[in-house]
Amino acid sequence: LEIRGRVQGVGYRASMAAQARRLGLCGWVRNRLDGSVEAVVAGPAEAVQRLVAWSNMGPPAAVVDRVQASATEGRFEGFEQRPTA
C-alpha cells in the first residue's frame, strides 16, 4: 500500500500496526522520505480488505488523500513498524 496525504506525524504507523495485528495480518509499515506511508500486508483476503478500507481513513489526526494498492510477494511473521526509508 502507498498512502498519501497528511499521514506522517499523526500516529498513522502505530495505528495501522495495531489494526493489522487485531485483524491477524502480517507485514510491515514505514514512513517514506517523500511524506507518504508504505505498507506491505499479508493474510486472509477479507482481513486485508478491511485494513485497506481502514487505511483510507487512518487515525483521527490523519487526512488521507489517496491509497494505492498493488500486489507483491513475500513471507512475513507478525506486523512491525520499520524505520523511514
Disulfide bonds with the S-S distance in Angstrom:
none
